[in-house]
Amino acid sequence: QVQLVESGGGLVQAGGSLRLSCATSRRIFSISTMGWYRQAPGKQRELVATIAVTGRTDYAESVKGRFTISRDNAKNTVDLQMNSLKPEDTAVYYCNADTYPTYWGQGTQVTVSS
């Protein structure tokens, strides 16, 4: 049973923008810190950004000032707005709900061409 459904992603030129969205159930969304992680080929999965139920956000240093995470409590969605994209942002991006058990989305490919 799919708990997190991601959308967005794709191919964009360097300097461009993309928006990722992740939808889940009210049950999961209301109690979870939601986050986005990414995994590039040959690298470990890394945190990109998280947003707590309180709205507190946290970002990886590499994306600060370029990416914005937000959550819509009415729609039970968490979005990641990515601006000024760089080739090194190329990765599979995963949505995460940090609860017990933890949930992961299926991943969505983001490719930034130079």
C-alpha positions, 0 to 999 in steps of 0.5 A: 500500500503506497503511503506517500505519492510524489509528483513533479521532477523532470529535466531542467537546465541549470539555473531553472526551477522545479517543484516537487510535491508529496501527498499522504494521508491525514493520519500520517501527515498530522503527526510527522515531520515531513522531509525530502531526501535525495540520492545521486548515483554512487552516493548515499541518500542525503537529507535535503530539507525537513519541515516539522508539524510546527512548521520549523524547517531545516535545510542542507547547507548545499540548498539553503537559499535556493530550495524552500520546503512547505506543507499544506495542512489542508491538502496533506501535502509537502512541497519542495520548491527548487530554484537556481538548480545546479547539475549537482542537484541531479538525483532521485528525490524521495519524500519521507514521513518521519514517524513510526514506522517511517515512510518513503515515497517511490522517488522522482528523478530530477536531472539538471543539465549544464 
